Amino acid sequence: MDLGLADRVYLVTGGARGLGRATADVLVAEGARVVLSGRTEATLAEAVGAFPDQAAYVVGDNAETDLPARLIATARERWGRLDGALISVGGPPAGTVASISDEQWTTAFGSVFLGGVRLAREVAAELTGGGSIAFVLSTSVKAPLNEMAISNGLRPGLAMIAKQLADELGPHGIRVNGLLPGRVGTERVAELDALQADPVVAKVGAARSIPLRRDGEPSEFGRAAAFLLSPAASFVSGAMLPVDGGVMRAL
C-alpha cells in the first residue's frame, strides 16, 4: 500500500534514537523528509547522516520554549512545507510515587507534558492546509506500569489532550492520534531492564507476559506511527493505537 508520504515533511522529536528514530527511518523510506530533534548533537548527526538529502536536525529538549519555532523554521527553510509531527520524548525516570521528588516531577512535567502540548499547539498553527500530529505515549495511558509513577501520572493527561485536539483541529483538516507502545526493544527498555536485580530474568519474564511472547522491534512501531501520520490514515483521528503485542487487556 502506498502511504502517500512522498515529499511530505514531518518533525520528529526524540528522533535520534529509539521510537522516534525508528519512525523517521520508515518515513524516509516511504519518501518523506524529516526534521529530527534531540538533546545530543552527535547522535542526531549520526541519524541524519544515514539519509542526508531527506533529513535535517535541531538540537534541543522538548522543554525548551523555542524548540517548536526552530523545528518549524528548519522545515520551511529546507523544504518549504510542513505536514505534521511525531511528538516523542525520552522516558521519564523510573520510581514509585513515594520515591519521586518534586524536582523530578517538575522537570518531567516541563518536558513530557507541557513540552508536548506546546509542540502540538505550535505545529497545528502551521498546518493551514491540514496535516497530522501523533503523540508517542505508553500503555500507561490505560493501566499503570510498575514503578513508573511519572509516566502513569503524565501520559494519560497527554492522551486526553490529544483527544481534545482531535476535536478542536478536525474542522481544519488536522488529525491527532496517540500511539501506546508496550515493550519495544529500544535503548530505553534496555536501561529499565538494567535496573532490575537480574536483567536477563527480567527480560524473559516480561516477554512471557506478552501474548506474542517477545519484545517488539523498533521498526514495527515505526511502521505503525508512519501509517498514522500518513494520508493512508486519512479518516483516523482521536485514536489511541496500542503497539504492544497484545499486552493491554482493556478494550
Buried (B, 14 or more C-beta within 10 A) or exposed (E): EEBBBEEBBBBBBBBBBBBBBBBBBBBBBBBBBBBBBBBEEEBBBBBBEEBEEBBBBBBBBBBBEEBBEBBBEBBBEBBEBBBBBBBBBBBBBBBEEEEBEEEBBEBBBBBBBBBBBBBBBBBBEBBEEBBBBBBBBBBBBBEBBEBBBBBBBBBBBBBEBBBEBBEEBEEEEBBBBBBBBBBBBBEBBEEBBEEEEEBEEBBEEBBEEBEEEEBBEBBBBBBBBBBBBBBBBEEBBBBBBBBBBEBBEEE
